[in-house]
């Protein structure tokens, strides 16, 4: 599972001011992937799923005030093999 330290490193954040924002982004990214049928509870989390979580966290962090931005493309390709029922 992606932790705060990993997410901060990925987002290039070296202060503690936004820890709550990043923690919420981790929860939202994980919840989003689970909502589309991706198992995020396996241990260890597959590297592609972890990368997708980190990418979503960075997207949510960078665009926290932008209601028009939409992450897709690469994230969908990373997680598609891990969705339930994927062939």
Backbone torsions as a table, in degrees:
resi	resn	phi	psi	omega
1	UNK	NA	146.3	178.8
2	UNK	-75.2	128.4	178.0
3	UNK	-106.3	173.4	-176.6
4	UNK	-59.3	-44.0	-178.4
5	UNK	-61.5	-43.1	178.8
6	UNK	-64.7	-42.0	-179.8
7	UNK	-66.3	-40.9	178.8
8	UNK	-64.5	-40.9	177.4
9	UNK	-61.8	-46.2	-179.7
10	UNK	-63.4	-37.5	-179.2
11	UNK	-85.0	-1.8	-178.1
12	UNK	58.3	45.3	178.4
13	UNK	-107.5	121.7	-177.4
14	UNK	-117.2	24.1	176.7
15	UNK	-130.9	168.9	-177.1
16	UNK	-101.0	-0.1	-175.2
17	UNK	-60.2	-32.6	-175.3
18	UNK	-107.3	19.2	-179.0
19	UNK	-56.7	-41.3	-179.6
20	UNK	-66.1	-38.5	178.8
21	UNK	-65.2	-43.9	-178.7
22	UNK	-70.0	-38.9	176.5
23	UNK	-61.5	-42.2	177.3
24	UNK	-65.2	-36.9	178.7
25	UNK	-66.5	-37.7	175.8
26	UNK	-61.1	-46.3	179.2
27	UNK	-62.6	-42.9	-179.3
28	UNK	-66.8	-41.2	179.5
29	UNK	-64.6	-44.4	178.8
30	UNK	-63.5	-44.8	178.6
31	UNK	-61.4	-41.8	179.5
32	UNK	-61.3	-48.0	-179.5
33	UNK	-63.4	-39.6	176.8
34	UNK	-62.8	-35.9	-178.2
35	UNK	-68.7	-19.9	177.5
36	UNK	-103.6	15.3	172.2
37	UNK	89.8	18.4	178.8
38	UNK	-95.1	128.2	178.5
39	UNK	-78.9	110.7	178.9
40	UNK	-102.9	4.8	-175.1
41	UNK	-97.6	-5.8	-179.2
42	UNK	-66.1	155.2	-179.9
43	UNK	-129.9	114.0	1.1
44	UNK	-80.9	159.6	174.9
45	UNK	-69.0	133.1	178.0
46	UNK	-55.3	142.7	-177.7
47	UNK	-53.9	-37.5	179.8
48	UNK	-66.6	-37.1	178.4
49	UNK	-69.8	-42.3	176.9
50	UNK	-60.8	-42.0	178.1
51	UNK	-62.8	-41.3	178.3
52	UNK	-61.9	-42.1	177.3
53	UNK	-61.4	-47.6	-180.0
54	UNK	-61.1	-41.3	179.1
55	UNK	-64.0	-41.9	177.5
56	UNK	-65.4	-41.7	177.9
57	UNK	-59.0	-47.4	179.6
58	UNK	-62.1	-40.8	178.4
59	UNK	-63.2	-49.1	179.9
60	UNK	-60.8	-40.1	-179.7
61	UNK	-67.2	-48.1	-177.6
62	UNK	-68.9	-27.6	-175.6
63	UNK	-116.5	30.3	-175.0
64	UNK	-63.5	-19.1	178.2
65	UNK	-107.2	1.9	-175.5
66	UNK	-105.5	110.2	-177.8
67	UNK	-85.6	-6.6	-177.6
68	UNK	-96.0	-20.3	-175.2
69	UNK	-70.1	145.1	-178.5
70	UNK	-137.1	119.0	175.5
71	UNK	-83.7	135.4	175.4
72	UNK	-156.8	-140.2	173.0
73	UNK	52.5	-101.3	-174.3
74	UNK	-60.6	-38.3	-179.7
75	UNK	-62.5	-44.5	177.8
76	UNK	-59.0	-42.2	-179.7
77	UNK	-66.9	-35.3	179.8
78	UNK	-65.8	-41.3	-171.9
79	UNK	-95.3	-12.4	-174.8
80	UNK	-56.1	-37.5	178.1
81	UNK	-68.6	-13.8	-176.3
82	UNK	-103.3	3.6	177.3
83	UNK	-78.5	145.4	176.9
84	UNK	-61.7	135.8	176.0
85	UNK	80.4	3.9	-179.7
86	UNK	-72.8	136.8	179.8
87	UNK	-108.8	NA	NA
